[in-house]
């Protein structure tokens, strides 16, 4: 999935679970990759007719459309044309011409994804589905399902920033999950959350980006503007029991920004969020207050309600 996958599993079936899990992750990549020519998503994107796909792909597409509707299209699985245009994370990354952005934006509309049982059709020519903002979450939950099916009581999974912990650590203590310092390379943390049976998914402007004329352009694109999201946030971390939803939500909330994002999270059950603003202020949704240890000296934890809320 174009990322580093780390797993730590404890128990008598640990080796078996590792093997099955990595096979399952590879299987899902082969179904949902936008670039692998054998994948179902590639076939959908390059067909003028409806394409029959697996139950896995349908589940992820339906969940994507669900969040597209909830966010009024700020999360959109048909973002592919804009992703291709910007090329962020590839050797061809550059700032497109305004006319090119307008043209690509006109192809982004999740309502033109037609699903009929297990058949998928893109109603507009040159549309492109891209499940990069949600597929890792589905894969993480599949690993959780495999672990639980095999009676694993303690496991740690990291799919490129999608962290999932099952049970407690082998010594009985909770897992200490670090929140990435968005200004630093991977592995530098600015906060810690103690967790058991939780998933923590972070989206930020530090994951993939390029610099042109002194300005940073990151990979989280806003379908509304066609540009990298400029929401005043450096990163958003979603904490919940379900990685599938958390993956989509971390992207959605990053695009929505602090105030709209906080309001959105308040309406979701058993889901919490940690926001880091451009000014290094840290805001927590109500259920996280008192549960986050700020370790980065430059960061300021803001307690209380947002102004105007």
Beta strands, then each sheet from edge to edge (+ up, - down):
strand 1: 5-10
strand 2: 51-52
strand 3: 113-116
strand 4: 119-122
strand 5: 154-159
strand 6: 162-166
strand 7: 175-180
strand 8: 189-195
strand 9: 198-204
strand 10: 209-212
strand 11: 215-218
strand 12: 233-240
strand 13: 272-277
strand 14: 281-284
strand 15: 292-294
strand 16: 300-302
sheet 1: 1+ 5- 6+ 9- 12+ 13- 14+ 16+
sheet 2: 2+ 4- 3+
sheet 3: 7+ 8- 15+
sheet 4: 10+ 11-
end
